[in-house]
Amino acid sequence: MTWRAGLLLAAGAATLPAWPAPFLGVAVLTAAVLLLVALDRALAVAPHALVVSRAGDRTVRLGGTATVTLHLANPTDRTLRAQVRDAWVPSAGARPDRPAHEVLTVSPGDTATLPVHLTPTRRGDRPAVALTVRSLGPMRLGFRQRAGRPATPAWTLRVLPRFDSRRHLPEKLARLRVIDGVQVTRGRGHGTEFDTLREYAVGDDVRSIDWRASARRADVLVRTWRPERDRRLVCVLDTGRTSAVRLGDEPRLDTAIDAALLLTALAVRAGDRVDLLAVDTAVRARVTGSGRPALLPRLVEAVAPLQPALAETDFELIAAEVLRRERRRSLVVLFTALDPGALRDGLLPVLPRLAGRHRVMVAATHDPVLTGLATATPAGPDDPYAAASAWRALGERDRVRAALSRHGVTVLDVPADRLAPTVADIYLRLKSAGQL
């Protein structure tokens, strides 16, 4: 029974004092209204007779807006009057064009289109969860509504990483072209791959003189080198409990993903092979560097559904996977946190095996809350204790950094907004020095 039927019943009850038998009048009035409601409900279009489908965007970047349209077809010979509620998960940010209480009218044989605009607030897969259609009768006194009919058409919107660090890519590529000898302002190039011969100039390293080529000419010739191509780069994302810590407006895992995307885009342009692993207690994602032109889109698709796991990361599994998959010497970039407990008990025992075969970089970010507690001026009785705890945590982090450095590991510990460009700078520096 709708609010209209209730209003009709109340209006009729207001005239009951004029009846000779009030109780009889109530019974007659109620029966009449219920009869009208039942008749109106019987004339409503059956929800299970409707045909529904969806069309629209399947992917969207975090911060963008996607549109998914619900098509509601009325194949019956009656006019459909319905209230439609298309529900998504809250983080999908669904905004329908028409409110759910508004009555939609669809003529026999016609189809209504109901667009929904989605502005997600979280990365990952955002599904449609329930479609509710309330079919009203011609007088709108009664309605027909059945759970699960029509069935909710399946649709999942995949929210891709934001990739804010893309803005640093032009500057990094310009530096790469200088290093790689593509621009006119190319340098002499450090590396191990032979580039070309040229005449000796004052200041050149005498070890680069090609005596055999010089003997065939009257000039002294030196070899020039270019940075190696087809080097190996392995990005390892720690998706364990430390990746769930929020740094500003997003978790640490999202910051690591953003940095890995910039590093991958740069390395692919440099002609290097990039592999990616996402690991906590199991391997959550694995992307190999085959098919380089499509590597970055595949990597974006693979990391989009990743979520932090509230479990301790298995660094033994990380080392085993890297050593099993990468036979050639590679640059292994581990995106994690300088958490003393996790690294001291998990990473340090397996680090000698990993660092013995590969060059390892640990890329971590500051916790702004911890840094703020250590630098704040005490303003109350509890502040000195919080500051002391922060200083102790920072001291333990410094000791872990020193332990990692003793194994020849490059340790990076920067604010979240500087992680992506700093990792790219270190990669370019290593490539320029021929140390990959």
N, C-alpha and C positions, 0 to 999 in steps of 0.2 A: 504494500500500500504506500503510495506517495504522499507528499505533504498536501497535494490537492485533495485527495480523498479525505484526509484528516480535517481539512478546512471545510469540506462539504458536510462532514458529519457534525462538526461544531456548529455550523450555521443552522443546520436542521434542528439541533438540540435547543437552540435559542427560541424556537417556536413551540416547544413542548407544553408550556403552561396552558395554551389554548386547547389542548387535547382533553377530552373527558376522562381518559385513563392514562396518566403520564407514563406508567411503566409499560403499558402496551405500546404507547407511542415510541418509546425508546427502542423496543424490540423491533417494531416495524421499520423505524428509520435505519437502525443498524443493518437489518437484513437487506434493505433497499440499497444502501451504500455498498455493502459487501457484494451484492449481486452486480452492481455497476463495475466494481473493481475487478471481479472475476471475468466479466464480459470484456472489459478493456484489456485485461491481461491476455485473454485468449486471442484477441485480435493483434497482439504485438508479434513482431517477427521473432521467430525462434533463434536464439544466439548460435546454436550449432549449425544453422543453415548458412551462416555467413562464411565468406572466404577471405582470409587475411594473408597478407604477404608483406615483405619489407624490401626496400631498395635504398641504396645510398652509399656513404663512405664506410670503408672497412678499417682504415687507419687514419690517425691524426697525430700530429706532434703535440706534446704536452704544452699547454698554453694556447693552442689553436682551437677552432670550432669546427665540428663536423655536423652534417645533416643526414639523418636517417628518416626516410618517409615510410609511414605505415599506409598500406593500401587496404581499404575495407570495402569489399564487394558485396552487393545485395542481389543475389540471383533469384530471389523470390518474386511473387507478384504483388507484394504489399510494400507500402512505403515504410522504410526504417526510420524510427525516431529513437536515438540512442545517446547515452552518455558514455564516453570512452575515456578510460584511464590507461595510459601506456607507461608502466613503471620500469625504471632502470635502477641499478645500484646507485646509492647517493653520490659516490665519487665520480660518476659519469657526468654530473652537472646537467641533467636533462631539463630542457625548457620547451614544452610544447607550444605550438602556435595558438591553440585555443584551450581555455580552461576546462578541467574535467567535468565541471557541473553544467557546462553549456550543452544544449541538446543539438545533436547533429541529425540532419534530415537527408536521407539517401533514397532517391526514387527507385522503383523496381528496375533491375538490370543495370543500374549505375554503380560507379565506384567512387568512394570518397578518398581523398589523399590527406593524410595528417602528418605533416612534417614535424620532426622533433630536432631541436638544435642542442648539440652536446658540447659542453666545454669542460673536459675532465680536469680534475684537480690532482690526480695521481697517475703515475705511469703504470702500464700493464694492460690486462684484458678487462674490459668493462661490458658485461652482458646485459641484455634486456631480461627482466626477471618475471614480469607478469603483465598480461593484457586483460583488462576487465571491460566488458561491454554490457551495459544495462539497457535492454530494449524496452521502450515505453509503448503503451497502447495509444490509440488515436486521441483519447480524452486525457491521457497522461495521469490516470488515476491508479493504474497498476503497471507492473513491469515484470519482465522475465530476465533472470540473471542466473547463470549456471557456472559454477567454478570449473575452470579448465575448458570451457566452450565459449567462443572458439579458442582453439589451442594457441598459446603464445608462439608466434613465429620466432625461431631461433635467430639470434643476431648478436655478434660480439664485436665490439669496437676495440681495436688494439691501439693503445696510446703509446707512441714512440717517445724515446728520450728527447729532451728539449734541444740539446746540442748547442748551448749558448757559446761554447768555445769556438764555434765556426768562424766567429769574427776575427780570430787570431790567425786563421789559415793563410790569407794572402801574404801577410808579413813573413810567416814561416816559410812559405813556398818561395818567396823572393830570396830568402837566405839560402834555401836549398839550391836554387839555381846558381847562386854565386859559388857555393861549395862544389857543386857538380860540374862547374865549368861551362854552363850553357850561356850565361850572359857574356857580353863583351868584356865586362869588368872581372872576368874570371881570374882567380888566383892561380898559383902554381900547383895547388892541389896536393893535399896529403892523402895517402892511401896506398894500396898495394896493387891496383890494376893499372897497367901501362896505358898512357893516353897518347902521347906523341913525342917527337923529338924537336928541340929548338936549340938555337945558339946559346952558348954559355954567356951569362951576365954576371957582373960583379955581385957577390953576395950569395950566389948559388952554392948549394952543398956539393962539394967535390965528389962525394960518394954517388951522386946521381949522374956523373959523366959516363957516357957510353963510349968507351975507348975504341971499340970495334967500328962503330959508325963514324967516329971522328977520324979514324985512319983512312977512311974512304973519301974524306973531304978535307979541305984546307982549314975548316973551322972546327972548334971544339963544340961538341953537341952534348946536351944533357937530356935525360929522360924526364918527362913530366908524368905525374900520376893523377888519377882521379879516385874519389872514394868508391869503395866496393859497392856493386849492385848485387841484387839477389841475396842480400844478407837475411838472417832469420831474426824475427822479433816475436816474442810470446808475451801477450798481455794476460795476466792472471788476476781475476777479480775475486777478492775474498768476500763471500756473501754470508759469512757467519755473524755472530751476535754483535761484533764491533761495528759492522756495516750499518746497523740500525740506528746508531747515534745520529741525532739531527744536528747538522751544522748550518745554522741559520734557518732557512725555510725548507730544507730538503735533507734527507738522510745521507750519510756518508757514501752509501752505495751509488747514489745518483751522481755525486761529485766524481767518483771514480769512473763511472761509465762515461761521463762527459769528457774526462781526460783521455780515456782509452779511445774514444771516437776521434779526437783530434790527432792523437798519435798514429792511429791507423790510417787516417786520411793522408797524413804527411808521409808515412812510410810507403804507402802504395804509390804515391807520386814519385818517390825516390827509387822505385823498382824493387823494393824489399818484400819479402814474404812475411805475412802477419798471421799468427794463429792466436786464438783467444780461448781461455778456459775460465769458467765461473764455478767455484768450488766452495762448499762448506763441509758437511759430512759426506757429501757425494758430489759428483760432477753434475752441475745444473745446466750448463750450456757448453757447447764445444763448436768452434768454427775454425775451419782450416783455410789456408791462404790460397787454395786453388781457385781459378777463375777470378783473377784480380779485378777486372772491371766491375764485377758485381759484388766484390767482397764487402764494401762498406754497407750497402743495403742489406746484405745477408746478416752482417754483424748487428746492425740496428734492430732487425727483426728478432735476432736471437736474444739480445739483452733486454728487450722491452718488457717481457713478463717476469724478469728476475725480481725477487723480493728477499729482503734479509731473513735469514733463518735464525731463530733464537737458540743457537747451539754453538758449541766450540768448533772452530775450524780445524779440520784434519790436515795439518801441514805435511804429514807423512804421505797422504794421498796426493797432495799437490806436487811434492818432489817426485813421487813415483810416476805420475802422469807426464810431467815435463821430461824426465829422463827417458821414459819409454817412447815418447812421441818425437822428441828432438834429438837426433843423432849428431847433427852438426852443431858447432858452437853457436849459441844464440844469445841475444839480449833478452833476459827475462825480467819483465817489469811486474812486480807484485804490488797491487793496489790494496793496501790494508791499513791498519792503525798501529801506531807505536804503543801497543798495549803491553806492558811488561809481563803480565801473567800469561797472555796468549803466545807471545813471541819467545819468551824465555823457555817455556816448557814445550812449545810446539815447533817453532821455526828453527831455533838455534841448534837443536840436536841433528836436524837433517840438512842444515845449511852447508857443512863441508862437502857433502856429496854433490849438492846442487851447484855451489860456487866453483867446485873443482872442474866441472865441465862447461859451465855457462857463465856469462857475465850477468850479475844479478843487480837489479835496482829495486829498492823498497820505496814506494811512493806513498806517503802518508800526509794527513792534514791535521792542522791544529784543532783542538777543541776550544772554541771561543769562551765557553763558560769557565773552563779550567784556567785559561790564560787570564781571564778577567778577575777571577778570585785571587790569583797570585799577584796581580798588579794593582788591585783596589786598595784605597786608603781605609784602614779600619774605622768604622763609624759606630760600632756597638760592641757589646760584650761577646757576641758570637763570632764576629768577623775575624779576630786573630786566629781562632781555631780553623776556620774555613781556609784562611790564607796559608796557614801552616800545612794543612792537608794538601792544598794545591801545590805548594813548593815541594812537598815530598813526592807527589805524583810526577811533577816535572823532573825532579832529580832521578827518579827511577827510569823515566823515559830517556834521559840523557845517557844513563848507563847502558840501556838496551841499544841505543844508537851506537855507542862506542863498541859494544860487543859485535854488532853487525859489521861495523867498519873494519874490525880486525880480520874478518874473513874476506876482505876486499869488496864488500858490498857498498854500492852507492846508495846513501840514505838521504831521502828527501822528506823534509818536514816543513810544510808551508801552509799558509791560510788557504781555505777552500777555494777562494776566487783566483788563487795563483797556481793551483795544482796543474791544470791543463797546460798553460803556456810554459811553466817551468819544466815539466816533463819533456815537452817538445824541444825546449832549448838544450837540455842535456842530451837528448837523442841527436840533435844536429851537431853538438860539440863532439860527441863520440864519433859520429860519422866523418866529420871534418878531420879528426885526428887519426882516422883509420883504425879505431879501436873496437869496432863491432865484430 
